[in-house]
Amino acid sequence: MNAVPVYLFLGFLDGGKTSFMHENLCDEGFMNGEKTLVVLCEEGEKELDTSRYVGGRNVTIVSVEDKEQLTEEFLMQEFKKARAERVLIEYNGMWMLNELGEVLPKNWQVYQIMMLADANTFDMYNNNMRQLVYDKINACEVVFFNRFSDEIDKMKLHTIVRAINRRANIIYEYKDGTIEQDQIVDPLPFDIASPAFEVKDEDFGLLYLDAMDKPENYNGKTITFKALVAKNSKMPKDTFVGGRFAMTCCVEDIRYVGFLCKWSKASSLSNRGWYMVTAEVKAVKDKMFGNEVGPMFYVKDVKPAQKPEEETVYFS
């Protein structure tokens, strides 16, 4: 069965999702004659009109009134009725993404996830609905801040996004339609230009995100950091994980993250013990990284350590 491309448009009410979808459906570069099913899970101010779109007869729009209506059976039924070849989904900002994942047909493949937000109200949503904001930004590839103006604190918006997702592109659209790519360089709290440096307890989360995202930048660096050691019987005897428990969006979402460490004396370490680890990083391609390039830590020294004042770290 052929994969069905799915494009997700995320965000909150009046964030600009429908307008953005409208622009895409009017774009000859996006509309190449494919039969397209558009699923609207939220009623916005702007209405979609198939008569205005490129190849409008090939666009079918269906609305979902409530979450219970959004089932695999419903999606397959509408897809077949439209004889569609691809799907656009405007997702309700108050619904969690995992709920959509549970009902997407197995051969539907998400090609792109975009987050649309009103730059004037985004901070309010982040303050009051942090978990919902995290849920959307964590998954997306692009964040569009529309209705932007010079009076809005760009750094604040940038910082919120980067605390959740360091890979997403950030784009600002001014009220006159001008587009600006985010060019803010994120400073790191440790000197990555130095051949050797120590990472503070509270900065482990940033080290983890940056090293996993750009392992080549850490190749050959010697790093000292405090870690909670994790081992299990399935690991090679000379391998352990040096990491920390990290909180992403809320207390309910705390998980252990860490680096793969190679050391000939790994068996001497206590599982769940605290240690100061000094290791040289090598960017290597390994099956432990899913056959991709990742940071492998070759340990030079390990010393017992006291647990930090704050055992949980944050990605910000």
Salt bridges, closest charged atoms under 4 A:
GLU34 OE1 - ARG86 NH2 3.74
GLU42 OE1 - LYS17 NZ 2.54
GLU78 OE2 - LYS81 NZ 3.57
GLU99 OE2 - LYS67 NZ 3.14
ASP118 OD2 - ARG147 NH1 2.82
ASP123 OD2 - LYS156 NZ 2.95
ASP135 OD2 - LYS136 NZ 3.03
GLU180 OE2 - LYS154 NZ 2.68
ASP182 OD1 - HIS158 ND1 3.05
ASP186 OD1 - HIS158 NE2 2.46
ASP186 OD2 - ARG162 NE 3.43
ASP201 OD2 - LYS226 NZ 3.45
ASP210 OD1 - ARG166 NH2 3.21
ASP210 OD1 - LYS214 NZ 3.11
ASP213 OD1 - ARG167 NE 3.31
ASP238 OD1 - LYS262 NZ 3.96
GLU280 OE2 - LYS282 NZ 3.20
GLU311 OE2 - LYS307 NZ 3.22
